């Protein structure tokens, strides 16, 4: 009986221990899920901020263009007002000439009547010459008066002729002004049509430019996508540089000081890390289609001369590449053609607070290059400058 109770209590304790382990495992999985959600939301927020800044820049450009169009429309409205004023002035001038012509016609009719009266008087005087010898002095006086009157009439005719000439000149000037106004109206209509055509072409070009810009932006963002894919696939297992996506390995682990001979103890770790890194690049179709080369770079610190460090960094890079070329993984996936090795001497040191970290500077970097990466970087720089 005693043994049965002990067995029951041990089974209960084992059950509760298993239950506690299960709950701890579930809690750990839950914490991992929360961390992944937080990282993803941070990436999405940064992406949204970039898009919002791009939209604000484009809206500012559109506002400037709309202001220019408003200014042009205001100028055209002022031109229309000036043309209307000129038309009103011409209408007033035409009314004034019309009234002047009426006055001239009345004056000419009056002169004709007076001329007829004078001719009748002359006939009467001639017929009565024999009868009015007594009044010769009076007749002479009347003749003098008539001659003065004739001279006055001739002067008035001359004045009327001059006035007619002036009226003709003014009518010619008005007709020329009308022709100029008609030409101006035609030019304004042509300008308005040209402006409308240019605005339409400008809108079409703007739409095409925005589409091309979006396409180029999607191409230039490939490297960021590749780095994101690497981080997502490798996680915390391998340390990836957040800007270049390169894999950094300390030279102190791989080589002895001043040596370019790869340590036997470092080969296993190098193989594992390299295969994990490269497998992520070539197995992911989102990355492999854009992959051009895999570069192995040797770096040193600033101790010693440039040429010495250049030769050492090159030898170390070649040593790593020679070892990697012996791996079955390289041969199986035909990666040999994509491998490139080079030495950088101490040209790219690692600095902390502006001071060189010599231990970190002595390193081997394995990085990837994308197809047309230099061209895409230059296009992205130009777009960002705009």
WONOR-V177140 format. One record per backbone hydrogen bond with DSSP energy under -0.5 kcal/mol. NH is the residue of the N-H (numbers start at 0). CO is the residue of the C=O. E is the energy in kcal/mol with one decimal. If there is no record, write none. Layout:
BEGIN
nh->NH co->CO e->E
nh->NH co->CO e->E
END
This chain:
BEGIN
nh->4 co->0 e->-1.8
nh->5 co->1 e->-2.0
nh->6 co->2 e->-2.4
nh->7 co->3 e->-2.2
nh->8 co->4 e->-2.4
nh->9 co->5 e->-2.2
nh->10 co->6 e->-2.1
nh->11 co->7 e->-2.3
nh->12 co->8 e->-2.4
nh->13 co->9 e->-2.4
nh->14 co->10 e->-2.3
nh->15 co->11 e->-2.4
nh->16 co->12 e->-2.2
nh->17 co->13 e->-2.5
nh->18 co->14 e->-2.5
nh->19 co->15 e->-2.4
nh->20 co->16 e->-2.4
nh->21 co->17 e->-2.5
nh->22 co->18 e->-2.3
nh->23 co->19 e->-2.5
nh->24 co->20 e->-2.4
nh->25 co->21 e->-2.5
nh->26 co->22 e->-2.6
nh->27 co->23 e->-2.3
nh->28 co->24 e->-2.3
nh->29 co->25 e->-2.5
nh->30 co->26 e->-2.4
nh->31 co->27 e->-2.2
nh->32 co->28 e->-2.3
nh->33 co->29 e->-2.2
nh->34 co->30 e->-2.3
nh->35 co->31 e->-2.4
nh->36 co->32 e->-2.3
nh->37 co->33 e->-2.4
nh->38 co->34 e->-2.4
nh->39 co->35 e->-2.4
nh->40 co->36 e->-2.5
nh->41 co->37 e->-2.1
nh->42 co->38 e->-2.1
nh->43 co->39 e->-2.3
nh->44 co->40 e->-2.4
nh->45 co->41 e->-2.2
nh->46 co->42 e->-2.2
nh->47 co->43 e->-2.3
nh->48 co->44 e->-2.4
nh->49 co->45 e->-2.1
nh->50 co->46 e->-2.1
nh->51 co->47 e->-2.5
nh->52 co->48 e->-2.3
nh->53 co->49 e->-1.9
nh->54 co->50 e->-2.4
nh->55 co->51 e->-2.3
nh->56 co->52 e->-2.0
nh->57 co->53 e->-2.1
nh->58 co->54 e->-2.4
nh->59 co->55 e->-2.0
nh->60 co->56 e->-1.8
nh->61 co->57 e->-2.2
nh->62 co->58 e->-2.2
nh->63 co->59 e->-2.1
nh->64 co->60 e->-2.1
nh->65 co->61 e->-2.4
nh->66 co->62 e->-2.1
nh->67 co->63 e->-2.1
nh->68 co->64 e->-2.1
nh->69 co->65 e->-2.2
nh->70 co->66 e->-2.2
nh->71 co->67 e->-2.1
nh->72 co->68 e->-2.3
nh->73 co->69 e->-2.2
nh->74 co->70 e->-2.1
nh->75 co->71 e->-2.2
nh->76 co->72 e->-2.1
nh->77 co->73 e->-2.1
nh->78 co->74 e->-2.0
nh->79 co->75 e->-2.2
nh->80 co->76 e->-2.0
nh->81 co->77 e->-2.1
nh->82 co->78 e->-2.3
nh->83 co->79 e->-2.2
nh->84 co->80 e->-2.1
nh->85 co->81 e->-2.2
nh->86 co->82 e->-2.3
nh->87 co->83 e->-2.1
nh->88 co->84 e->-2.2
nh->89 co->85 e->-2.3
nh->90 co->86 e->-2.1
nh->91 co->87 e->-2.1
nh->92 co->88 e->-2.4
nh->93 co->89 e->-2.5
nh->94 co->90 e->-2.0
nh->95 co->91 e->-2.3
nh->96 co->92 e->-2.3
nh->97 co->93 e->-2.2
nh->98 co->94 e->-2.2
nh->99 co->95 e->-2.1
nh->100 co->96 e->-2.5
nh->101 co->97 e->-1.7
nh->102 co->98 e->-2.0
nh->103 co->99 e->-2.2
nh->104 co->100 e->-2.1
nh->105 co->101 e->-2.1
nh->106 co->102 e->-2.2
nh->107 co->103 e->-2.4
nh->108 co->104 e->-2.1
nh->109 co->105 e->-2.0
nh->110 co->106 e->-2.1
nh->111 co->107 e->-2.1
nh->112 co->108 e->-2.0
nh->113 co->109 e->-2.0
nh->114 co->110 e->-2.4
nh->115 co->111 e->-2.1
nh->116 co->112 e->-2.1
nh->117 co->113 e->-2.3
nh->118 co->114 e->-2.3
nh->119 co->115 e->-2.0
nh->120 co->116 e->-2.3
nh->121 co->117 e->-2.4
nh->122 co->118 e->-1.9
nh->123 co->119 e->-2.3
nh->124 co->120 e->-2.7
nh->125 co->121 e->-2.6
nh->126 co->122 e->-2.4
nh->127 co->123 e->-1.5
nh->128 co->125 e->-1.1
nh->131 co->127 e->-1.2
nh->132 co->129 e->-0.5
nh->134 co->131 e->-0.7
nh->135 co->132 e->-1.6
nh->138 co->134 e->-2.3
nh->139 co->135 e->-3.0
nh->140 co->136 e->-2.3
nh->141 co->137 e->-2.5
nh->142 co->138 e->-3.0
nh->143 co->139 e->-2.8
nh->144 co->140 e->-2.5
nh->145 co->141 e->-2.6
nh->146 co->142 e->-2.7
nh->147 co->143 e->-2.5
nh->148 co->144 e->-2.6
nh->149 co->145 e->-2.8
nh->150 co->146 e->-2.6
nh->151 co->147 e->-2.4
nh->152 co->148 e->-2.4
nh->153 co->149 e->-2.7
nh->154 co->150 e->-2.5
nh->155 co->151 e->-2.4
nh->156 co->152 e->-2.4
nh->157 co->153 e->-2.6
nh->158 co->154 e->-2.5
nh->159 co->155 e->-2.6
nh->160 co->156 e->-2.7
nh->161 co->157 e->-2.4
nh->162 co->158 e->-2.3
nh->163 co->159 e->-2.7
nh->164 co->160 e->-2.4
nh->165 co->161 e->-2.4
nh->166 co->162 e->-2.5
nh->167 co->163 e->-2.5
nh->168 co->164 e->-2.4
nh->169 co->165 e->-2.7
nh->170 co->166 e->-2.5
nh->171 co->167 e->-2.5
nh->172 co->168 e->-2.6
nh->173 co->169 e->-2.5
nh->174 co->170 e->-2.5
nh->175 co->171 e->-2.4
nh->176 co->172 e->-2.5
nh->177 co->173 e->-2.4
nh->178 co->174 e->-2.2
nh->179 co->175 e->-2.6
nh->180 co->176 e->-2.5
nh->181 co->177 e->-2.4
nh->182 co->178 e->-2.4
nh->183 co->179 e->-2.6
nh->184 co->180 e->-2.6
nh->185 co->181 e->-2.3
nh->186 co->182 e->-2.6
nh->187 co->183 e->-2.6
nh->188 co->184 e->-2.4
nh->189 co->185 e->-2.5
nh->190 co->186 e->-2.8
nh->191 co->187 e->-2.6
nh->192 co->188 e->-2.5
nh->193 co->189 e->-2.6
nh->194 co->190 e->-2.8
nh->195 co->191 e->-2.4
nh->196 co->192 e->-2.4
nh->197 co->193 e->-2.8
nh->198 co->194 e->-2.6
nh->199 co->195 e->-2.3
nh->200 co->196 e->-2.5
nh->201 co->197 e->-2.8
nh->202 co->198 e->-2.4
nh->203 co->199 e->-2.2
nh->204 co->200 e->-2.7
nh->205 co->201 e->-2.4
nh->206 co->202 e->-2.1
nh->207 co->203 e->-2.2
nh->208 co->204 e->-2.8
nh->209 co->205 e->-2.3
nh->210 co->206 e->-2.0
nh->211 co->207 e->-2.7
nh->212 co->208 e->-2.8
nh->213 co->209 e->-2.3
nh->214 co->210 e->-2.0
nh->215 co->211 e->-2.7
nh->216 co->212 e->-2.6
nh->217 co->213 e->-2.0
nh->218 co->214 e->-1.6
nh->219 co->215 e->-2.8
nh->220 co->216 e->-1.1
nh->221 co->218 e->-1.6
nh->224 co->220 e->-1.7
nh->225 co->221 e->-2.4
nh->226 co->222 e->-2.5
nh->227 co->223 e->-2.3
nh->228 co->224 e->-2.6
nh->229 co->225 e->-2.4
nh->230 co->226 e->-2.5
nh->231 co->227 e->-2.4
nh->232 co->228 e->-2.3
nh->233 co->229 e->-3.0
nh->234 co->230 e->-2.2
nh->236 co->233 e->-1.8
nh->239 co->237 e->-0.7
nh->240 co->245 e->-2.3
nh->244 co->240 e->-2.0
nh->246 co->365 e->-3.3
nh->247 co->238 e->-0.7
nh->247 co->245 e->-0.5
nh->248 co->363 e->-2.9
nh->250 co->361 e->-2.3
nh->251 co->361 e->-0.5
nh->252 co->249 e->-0.8
nh->253 co->249 e->-1.3
nh->254 co->250 e->-3.4
nh->258 co->255 e->-2.1
nh->261 co->259 e->-0.6
nh->262 co->253 e->-2.9
nh->265 co->262 e->-0.6
nh->266 co->262 e->-0.7
nh->266 co->263 e->-0.9
nh->267 co->263 e->-0.6
nh->269 co->265 e->-2.5
nh->270 co->266 e->-2.7
nh->271 co->267 e->-2.2
nh->272 co->268 e->-2.6
nh->273 co->269 e->-2.7
nh->274 co->270 e->-2.5
nh->275 co->271 e->-2.1
nh->276 co->272 e->-2.4
nh->277 co->273 e->-3.0
nh->278 co->274 e->-2.6
nh->279 co->275 e->-1.3
nh->280 co->276 e->-1.1
nh->281 co->277 e->-2.4
nh->282 co->278 e->-2.2
nh->283 co->279 e->-0.8
nh->284 co->282 e->-0.7
nh->286 co->283 e->-1.7
nh->287 co->283 e->-2.8
nh->288 co->284 e->-1.1
nh->289 co->286 e->-1.7
nh->290 co->286 e->-0.8
nh->290 co->287 e->-0.6
nh->291 co->368 e->-2.8
nh->292 co->368 e->-1.5
nh->293 co->337 e->-3.2
nh->294 co->292 e->-0.5
nh->294 co->366 e->-2.7
nh->295 co->339 e->-3.3
nh->296 co->294 e->-0.6
nh->296 co->364 e->-3.1
nh->297 co->341 e->-2.1
nh->298 co->362 e->-2.3
nh->299 co->344 e->-2.9
nh->308 co->304 e->-2.1
nh->309 co->305 e->-2.5
nh->310 co->306 e->-2.6
nh->311 co->307 e->-2.3
nh->312 co->308 e->-2.9
nh->313 co->309 e->-2.2
nh->314 co->310 e->-2.4
nh->315 co->311 e->-2.3
nh->316 co->312 e->-2.0
nh->317 co->313 e->-2.7
nh->318 co->314 e->-2.4
nh->319 co->315 e->-2.2
nh->320 co->316 e->-2.2
nh->321 co->317 e->-3.0
nh->322 co->318 e->-1.9
nh->323 co->319 e->-2.4
nh->324 co->320 e->-2.2
nh->325 co->321 e->-0.5
nh->325 co->322 e->-1.4
nh->326 co->323 e->-1.5
nh->330 co->326 e->-1.4
nh->331 co->327 e->-2.9
nh->332 co->328 e->-2.0
nh->333 co->329 e->-0.6
nh->333 co->330 e->-0.6
nh->334 co->329 e->-1.9
nh->337 co->334 e->-1.8
nh->338 co->334 e->-0.8
nh->338 co->335 e->-1.0
nh->339 co->293 e->-2.1
nh->341 co->295 e->-2.3
nh->343 co->297 e->-2.7
nh->346 co->343 e->-2.2
nh->348 co->345 e->-0.5
nh->350 co->348 e->-0.6
nh->351 co->354 e->-3.3
nh->354 co->351 e->-1.4
nh->356 co->349 e->-3.5
nh->357 co->355 e->-0.9
nh->360 co->356 e->-2.2
nh->361 co->357 e->-1.6
nh->362 co->298 e->-1.1
nh->362 co->360 e->-1.2
nh->363 co->248 e->-3.2
nh->364 co->296 e->-2.5
nh->365 co->246 e->-2.9
nh->366 co->294 e->-2.6
nh->366 co->364 e->-0.6
nh->368 co->292 e->-2.6
nh->370 co->289 e->-2.4
nh->372 co->369 e->-1.4
nh->375 co->371 e->-2.3
nh->376 co->372 e->-2.3
nh->377 co->373 e->-2.1
nh->378 co->374 e->-2.3
nh->379 co->375 e->-2.4
nh->380 co->376 e->-2.1
nh->381 co->377 e->-2.1
nh->382 co->378 e->-2.4
nh->383 co->379 e->-2.5
nh->384 co->380 e->-1.9
nh->385 co->381 e->-2.0
END
